[in-house]
Amino acid sequence: MSYVVIANIAIGTVLSAIAIQYLLKAQFVKPEQLRLNKPRLRTAASIIASAAGGGLALFMLQNPRTTEPIVLFNAFMQVLPVSIAEVLVCWVLIDSSFESLAKNINKGRIVSFIVGANAASVLFGVYHYAHSPSFNQTSMVLFLMLPSVATGVTKGLNCWLSFEVPSSTIGFL
């Protein structure tokens, strides 16, 4: 429990949010990079709902060990704080920072986008080596990096909800 509170909620979520706020105020990162522009915020509810539905369908297609609601809720709630921290650190903070760094050294928009997405995906994979077995094995790390690449390329919560959380819940069970 203390790991979840200290590592995921305090460091991964709160400190990442503070760092993101600082980068936005310093104008190193633009709100558009974080997908915080108004048209996207208006459609966030529909994106989240469709992604959650897709994630649930993907979860059920993977033939989970149990579909007992209380067990699934428990597993999901243990995976959620970790996943929120992963998204904030990897795809919001690291991705946008590397994208801005690439832009600042006169790389094009597309190259900067690719640099940010790749940096986030690679560091997401490296981060999993600090996990417990089976999440720290190379085959699992590479498997987990697949949705990571999709999330980095689309920079969207829909990929995270559709792939990351259901896959993590299955792995946890």
C-alpha positions in Angstrom: 0.0 0.0 0.0 2.8 2.4 0.8 4.4 1.7 -2.6 1.2 2.7 -4.3 0.8 5.9 -2.3 4.5 7.0 -2.4 5.6 5.9 -5.8 2.5 6.1 -7.9 0.3 8.7 -6.3 2.8 11.1 -4.7 5.7 10.8 -7.1 4.1 9.5 -10.3 1.0 11.6 -10.3 1.4 14.7 -8.0 5.0 15.5 -8.8 4.4 14.8 -12.5 1.5 17.2 -12.5 3.6 19.9 -10.8 6.4 19.4 -13.3 3.9 19.6 -16.2 2.5 22.8 -14.7 6.0 24.3 -14.5 6.8 23.3 -18.1 3.6 24.9 -19.3 4.3 28.1 -17.4 7.8 28.2 -18.8 6.3 27.7 -22.2 8.7 24.8 -22.8 5.7 22.6 -23.5 2.6 23.8 -25.3 -1.0 22.8 -24.3 -1.5 21.3 -27.8 1.3 18.8 -27.2 -0.6 17.6 -24.1 -3.9 17.5 -26.1 -5.4 20.1 -23.8 -6.9 22.3 -26.5 -10.7 23.0 -26.2 -12.1 20.9 -29.0 -10.5 17.8 -27.5 -11.7 18.6 -24.0 -15.3 18.8 -25.3 -15.1 15.3 -26.8 -13.2 13.8 -23.9 -16.3 12.1 -22.3 -17.2 10.4 -25.6 -13.6 9.3 -26.2 -13.3 7.9 -22.7 -16.6 6.1 -22.8 -15.8 4.5 -26.2 -12.3 3.6 -25.1 -13.5 2.1 -21.8 -16.1 0.0 -23.7 -13.3 -1.1 -26.2 -11.1 -1.9 -23.2 -13.8 -3.9 -21.6 -14.4 -5.9 -24.8 -10.6 -6.5 -25.2 -10.5 -7.6 -21.6 -13.3 -10.1 -22.1 -11.7 -11.4 -25.3 -8.6 -12.3 -23.4 -10.5 -14.9 -21.4 -9.8 -13.6 -17.9 -9.4 -16.2 -15.1 -12.5 -14.7 -13.4 -15.4 -12.4 -14.2 -16.4 -12.1 -10.5 -17.2 -8.3 -10.2 -15.6 -7.8 -6.8 -12.3 -9.5 -7.9 -12.2 -7.5 -11.1 -12.9 -4.3 -9.3 -10.1 -5.0 -6.8 -7.6 -5.8 -9.6 -8.6 -2.8 -11.6 -8.3 -0.5 -8.5 -4.8 -1.9 -7.9 -3.8 -1.3 -11.5 -5.3 2.1 -11.9 -3.0 4.2 -9.8 0.0 2.6 -11.4 -1.4 3.2 -14.9 -2.3 6.8 -14.1 1.3 7.4 -13.0 2.7 5.7 -16.0 0.6 7.8 -18.4 1.6 11.1 -16.6 5.3 10.3 -16.5 5.8 8.6 -19.8 3.3 10.0 -22.3 2.6 13.5 -20.8 5.9 14.5 -19.1 8.6 12.5 -21.0 6.9 12.5 -24.4 6.1 16.3 -24.5 9.6 17.2 -23.0 11.5 15.2 -25.6 9.3 16.5 -28.3 10.0 20.1 -27.2 13.7 19.3 -26.9 13.8 18.0 -30.5 11.9 21.1 -31.7 14.4 23.4 -29.9 17.3 21.9 -31.8 15.6 22.7 -35.0 14.2 19.3 -35.8 11.0 19.3 -37.9 7.5 18.8 -36.4 7.3 15.1 -37.5 10.7 14.2 -36.3 10.0 15.9 -32.9 6.7 14.0 -32.7 8.5 10.7 -33.4 11.4 11.5 -30.9 8.8 12.2 -28.1 6.8 9.0 -28.8 9.9 6.8 -29.0 11.4 8.3 -25.9 8.2 7.7 -23.9 7.8 4.1 -25.2 11.5 3.1 -24.6 11.5 4.6 -21.0 8.1 2.9 -20.4 9.8 -0.4 -21.3 12.9 0.2 -19.2 10.7 1.2 -16.2 9.2 -2.3 -16.2 12.5 -3.9 -15.4 12.1 -2.4 -11.9 8.8 -4.4 -11.5 8.4 -7.8 -10.0 8.3 -11.0 -12.1 6.8 -11.5 -14.7 6.6 -7.8 -15.6 10.4 -7.4 -15.6 11.2 -10.1 -18.1 12.3 -9.0 -21.6 9.4 -10.8 -23.4 6.9 -9.1 -21.2 8.6 -5.7 -21.5 8.4 -6.0 -25.3 4.8 -7.1 -25.1 3.9 -4.2 -22.9 5.7 -1.8 -25.2 3.2 -2.6 -28.1 0.3 -0.6 -26.6 2.9 1.9 -25.4 3.8 2.7 -29.0 0.1 3.1 -29.9 -0.4 5.4 -27.0 2.7 7.4 -27.9 1.7 7.8 -31.6 -1.9 8.8 -30.9 -1.0 10.6 -27.6 -4.4 9.6 -26.5 -6.2 8.4 -23.4 -8.3 6.2 -25.6 -5.3 3.9 -26.3 -4.4 3.9 -22.6 -7.9 2.9 -21.6 -8.4 0.5 -24.4 -5.1 -1.4 -24.1 -3.0 -0.5 -21.1 -5.4 -0.8 -18.3 -7.2 -4.0 -19.5 -3.9 -5.7 -20.3 -2.4 -4.7 -16.9 -5.5 -6.0 -15.2 -5.2 -9.4 -17.0 -1.6 -9.6 -16.1 -2.4 -8.8 -12.5 -5.0 -11.5 -12.2 
